[in-house]
């Protein structure tokens, strides 16, 4: 293995998305990630299809499990618990997303494991955290999007609230987990001891409201749903051309003056109601219809060419297939095929992290269920006969 986290062992007891997204990123950065899965079924997302590979593995699973070694263990069995505890004793990081207290009955909670591995960094991901009145509640991205306020600002102004098209609170939390884990690894170098990390989807979702949070804290007004508009910048939204839609992201007054010039209404930039961004925000209902009327007279690509030439940020609204075909994405190499244990090319969207000194190297496609069980147990010192016995007993 290579990469900045080479030599770091991660024991991944998480399933579905937030935890696996974090451990996949750690694997991309060079960590040896051992993914613990239930014998027979494995991570739930292996079956969240179609679409699926020809062996039945769902695309959903492939999105978040690159670079890992899969080991099947039944932790409800004493032998399974012992196996995982032995792995934890040699791990640098343990990542889990069981319900609060869910691993205590197996002796795999933080307090139990830190006695055998004081340097262990133990990261727990739950819907609502280890404390508070909702700590025992199950957490689902969709529900958290609603509870955090995110859905209240997403969707058309005159329609129902919308969720974001992917499970963003899971993904936010996964990336916060990566930051927290790498910080704890650095801190361990100074302190010599491990760390307990408590991450909640709800906390992360509320935090990621960013300027919208501050709009309420500072302004005292509940942020409205603005559709494709922006709470603090105008014009910063989608407009309809004669043959499709495009995004105009006008970030300052000089850019607006160029927009006004391009639409043939230069006087707008001198109008006291529109000359500055605060005034444009205050009078958006007067300005936006005037711009929309002109934008509807020409084609999308013509407007994009004209605005781009004038130095105004703008862009198309691509479908996913169009995004993959974009020459910038192609040049950056985000699409790659990794060969799995059966010799098949598995498509992947690789990490956006670019490092010059220790560039990321992708060693493994997402694993088959239990693909590395024998390998990892041998590393722990289990003999072939012991492995065969555990398999016959259904422990692995």
N, C-alpha and C positions, 0 to 999 in steps of 0.2 A: 504494500500500500504506500501511497505517497500523498502529499498535501500537508497543510499546516497542522492538521489534527492527527497526523500519522502517529501511531502508538497509543492513541486514546481508545479504550474499549467502552462501548455503549451497550447496555442491556436494555432492550426496548420491549416493554410489556404493554405498549399502547396499541390501540386499534383504530380503525376508520380514518380520520383525517388529521386532526390537530397534532397529535403525537407523532404519527408517521411522517407528516410533513416536516416536523422538526428533525426527526432522526434521519430522514433522507438528506436533508441539508448537511447534517453532521457527517454523514457518509460521503457526500460529495466533497467535503472539506478534508477527507482522508481518514476519518474515524472508522474503526472496525465495529460495525453495528450488528449485534446478534438479536434477531427478532424472534420473540417467543410467541408461538401460536398454538391454538387448540388442536390436538390430533383429530384428523378426519375432516374438520371444517375450516379451521384457520381463521384469519381476519375476516370479519363479515363482508368487507368490500371485495373479497375475491369473487363474490357471487352477485355483486350489484351490477348486473348487465341485463340486456346487451347494451353496447357491443362487447364481444369477448374474443380472445385469441382462440385458436383451434383446439386448445386443451381446456377451454372453458373459463380461463382466468379473465375477469372483467377488466375493461379499460380503466375503471375507477381505481382498482388496486394498483395497476401499473403506474398511475399518476404519482404515487406517494411512497413507493417502496424500492426504488432503485438502490443498488449498492449494498444491500443487506444480506446477511446469512439467516436463513429460516431454520428454526429448531422447533419441533413440536414437543410440547410438554403439557401434561395434565396436572395442573397445580392443585387440584382437589385431592390428589393422591400423595401420601407422605413422601414417596420416592421422588415425585415430581417437585415437591416443595424443596426437598433437599438439593436436587439438581439445580434449581434456580438460585437457591441460596449460595451454592458453591460458585455459580457464575457471578453473582453479586459481590462475593468476597473478592473477586479478581477484577471487578469492573471499576472504571473511573466514574461512570454516569449510569444511573438507572432512570428510565423515563416510563411513566405509567399514567393511565387515565381511567382507572377504576373509580367507582363511587367513593366518597369520603369514608375512610375506614375499611374499605373493601378488601384490602390486602392484609389487614391486621390478623384476621383469623387464620391466615396461612403463614404467619410469621415473616411476611415479606414487606412489612411496613418500614418506614424510615427508622423508628426507634429500635426495632429489632435488628435491622441490618447494619446500623452504624456501630453497633457493638462489635461486629466482626470485621467491619471495614470503615474505620473512622474517617477515611479520606473520600468516602463515597459522596458524590453529588446526586441528590435524589430529587428529581423534578416530577411533581404531580400536576396534571392538567385535569380540571373539572369544569363543569358549567358555571358554578358560582363560588368556587374557592373552598378552602378548608374551614372557614369560619362564617358566621352570619346566619340569619334566619333561613336562607335558602340552601345552606351547605349540603343538605341531604337530597336536594332535588336533582334529578337528571338534567343535563344541559344539552340542548340541541341548537345547532346554529340558527335555524329558522326562528325558533322561539327567542333566542338571544338578540337576533336582529330586531325583532319587534320590541322587546323589553328595553333595549339600550337606547331607543330613540332613532336608530338608523332607518327603520322603515318609515318613520314619521316624516322624514325629509326626502324619501325616495319614491318616485312615481309622479304622475301628472298632478298638477296643482288642483285640478278639479275632479280627480279620480281617487281610487282607493290607494292606500299605501302599498308599496312594492318592496319585495326583498331584492337584494343584489343577485345577479344571475349565477354566481358561484358562492360557496360557503365561506364567505370572507372572514367571519369571526373565528372560524377554525383556523384559517390561514394566518390571520393576525396573530393568534395565540401561538401557533407553531413557530412563527418568526420571533416573537418575544421569547419563546422558550430557548431558541438558539442563542439569542443575545444573553439571556440569563445564564445559560450553561457555560458559554465561553467565558463570561465574566467570572463565574464561580471557579472555573478551571484556573484562570489567571490568579484569582484571589487565593486559591489553594497553594499556589507556589510560594506565596508570602506567609500564609498562616499555618500551612501544614495539615489543615483539617478540611473536611467536606462541607456541604451546604445543603439545606432543605429549601427547595423552590416551590412556591405555591402560586400557580397561575390559573386564572378563571377566564372563561370566554366572555362572561358578562363584563368583567373589569376591562379586558382588552378592547371590547367593542365600544364601550363608553369612552375610553381614552382616545380611540381612533376617530372620534367625531371631530377632534382637532379644533379648527376655527369655529365650527358650529357650536361646540361646547362653550367656547369663549364668547361667542355672540350672545348666548343666553346669560352667562355669568356677568358679562360687562353691560350688556344692553337691557337685560331684564325682560326681554320679549321672547316668547316661545318661537323658535325658528319654524317658518312655514315650509311646506312642500312646494318646490319651485319647478318641478319637472326637470327639464334640461337646463334650467337657468342656474345662476350662481348667486348665493346669498350676498356676496360682498363686491362683485365685479359685474359690470354691464358695459357692452354686450359680451357675454361669455356663455354661449349656448349653442344649440342646434338650430339651423335655419334650413328651410325647404327651398331648394333650387327648382328649376322647371322640370328636372328629371331625376331628382333624388335629394338626399339630405347631406349636409356637411356641418362641421364644427367650426365656429369662430371663437377664438380665445383671445380677446382683446384686453391686454393686461395693463395698459396705461393710457394717458391722455394723448400722447403723440401717436400711438398706434390707432387710437380712435379717429384722430384727424385724417390719417391715411385711409381708414375705412370709409369715412365720409366722402373723401375724394373719389375713391373707387366706385362708390354707388352713385356718384353724380350729385351729391348733396353736401358740398363743402361747408355750407352755412351752418350745418348741424354742430360742427366743432366750435363755432363761435357763439352759439346759442347758450345763454346763461343756464338754461335747464340741463344742458348736456355737455358743457365744456369740461367739467371735471368728473371723475368717477363717482364721488359722493352724490353729485347732482344727477348723474345718470342712474344710480341706484334708486334715488328718490323718485325719479320720473320714468322708470323703465316702461311703465304702461303706455307712455306717450312715444317713447323712442323706438321700442322694439317693433311695433307694427309698421312704422315707416321703413325700417330696414328690411323687414320681412317682405313688404310689397315689392321692393326693388329686387331682392335676391330671387324672388319667384320668376323673374323675367328671363333669366339666363340659366344655362346648364351648370351642373355641379363642378365639372372639371374646369370650365372657364373661370368660375369664381375662385376656385382654389389656385389656379395659375396666376390670376390677377392679384389676389391677396398675398400670395407667397412672394411674388415679385416686388410687392410694395413693403415687404418685411413685416406682414401681419401674421401672427400664428394662426394656423388653420389646418384642417385635415379632413380626410374622408371618414366615413363610418363603414369599416370593413366587416364582412362576415368572417368567420373563423378561417375558412379556406382561403379567403383573400388575404388575411393577415399572414398566414403561413407562406403565401406566394410573394409577399412584399419583399422587394430586393434588399431592404435594410435587415430584415429578419434573416433572409438567406445569407447575407454577408456576415452576420454575427454568429451564424451556425447554431441557432437554438434548437433546430430539429436534428436529431441524431438517432441512429439505430445501434442498439447494443445486442450482442449475441448472448442468448441464454444457454442454460445447461444442455438443451436439446439441439443446439446449433441453429436455432431460429433467430432471425433479426426482429427485435422488439422495438417498436418506435418509442422515442422518448422526447420530451421537451426538457433540455438540460438546464442546469442552473444559470441564472443571469449573472452570477458572481464571476468577475474577471480578475485574476491575480497574475501579476507578471513574474514574480520570483518563484512562486510555487503554484503554477497553474493547476486547475482542477483536472483530474484524470478519472474517467468513469470506468471502473473495473468490472462492475457486475450489472447485469440486467436484473429486474425484479425477480426474486427467487420463486421457484416452485415450492409448494407447501412441504416443509420438512426437508428440503433439499440438502441442508448442511448439518442435519442432526448428528449423524455418525462422526463427521469431521470435528464438530465442536465438542462432543462428548469425549472423543479421543484426546483432544487438547486438555480436557479436565482430568485425564488419567483413567477414564473408564476403559475397561478391556472389551474386546469384541464379544466375549461371552456375556458380560454385564449389559452391554447394549442390546444384545439379542434377547436377554431375559426381560429387560424393561419394555422392549417392543412387544414381546409376547404377552406381557401383562397389561398392555394398553396405556402404559405411562407415557410413552413417546410415539 
